[in-house]
Amino acid sequence: MTSWRVTFMPVAETSLAWCAVMASRSCASGKMAIGFFFCGAFFVFSAILYLQWMVAVQQSKTHYGELSSREERWMENFVMHDILSRNSKTGRSVNVHSCCPSKLCPEFCYRFKRTKEQALAIERRCGFNPGANTGPVTWPVQVAAYKRNEETIKQAARECRLEELAIRLVQQMEGKEEDLRWCGTGDLFPELCELIAMYALLGRRHSFGFSRQPEMIKYLTELLDDMKVPVHRWPHIIGSVDESTEGETLRDLLIWTNELNGWPSLALATWKTGAELQQYLNSYTSIEVIFGIHSSQKKTKTGHHLACPATEGEKIKCVECRRCYGE
């Protein structure tokens, strides 16, 4: 059928036009019999084209119906999972799986499971032993939850249901003392930026988080501006850097955290301490907080006044410190 349509239909359309012209000319010149012949041919080709058009319409309806049925079945199976997590230090956060690691991230990230032997191998490569890391954040069930959260956000975006997800988060955070943290694990991606903007638009408080991706901070800033979100509810996102962060990325993080927060904001992850750290900081500007490299088995106490007190070993919650809230 398809092959016949492709080859015959152009011929039928051309013949239809030719018959109309010949019928008109024949009748005009008094050759009525020939004119009637071409008129008959014209109606035959018209009927063929009409029937073929009806077949195409019916096939389109059938195809659309199949697509609609598949879409409805998918919607029935889509579950809006709860994406809010909680721990004793941070409070409530939205954690995801995807990230944009620097060269050093895989060696020291607290999300990755690490044995003592692997920590020793890192020490041989980098000159620093980050210690074994086997805490709950590394457990397979937790990693599966990060992936599920991310897929829930992306599916909600595909189905235009991010507002529903944002409303749920606003309701869950109602009356809570702490601010919601984005990316307790993982990093920003477009759909998450859209969710953050909706949360800011619908809620009555701001939120905070960290990102290594200036292009995502830029996208989030533009979303908030386009959506006319009041500035006092904009999230406070701090650019994450370490010794392997490239100069261009560092520059762009400074630019876009300044656009978003009102001032350039960086968080430095390091194993340096004391005078060595202070000398190293001379090459940086706009450091808002310092995180000593830490794991479930080891904490780097930098001794610097900008260091996160929790990673320095102090028993304190984010809501008690509030430095990363941008206040």
Secondary structure, DSSP 8 states (H G I E B T S, - for coil): -HHHHHHHHHHHHHHHHHHHHHHHHHHHTT-HHHHHHHHHHHHHHHHHHHHHHHHHHHHHHHHHHHHHHHHHHHHHH------EEEETTTEEEE--S-----SSHHHH-TTS-B-HHHHHHHHHHHS-----B-SGGGSHHHHHHHHHHHHHHHHHHHTT-HHHHHHHHHHHHTT-SS--EE-SSS---HHHHHHHHHHHHHSSS--EEEES-HHHHHHHHHHHHHTT--GGGS-EEEEEE-TT--HHHHHHHHHHHHHHHSS--EEEEE---HHHHHHHHTT---EEEEEE-B-SS-B-----TTB-TTTTT----HHHH-GGGT-
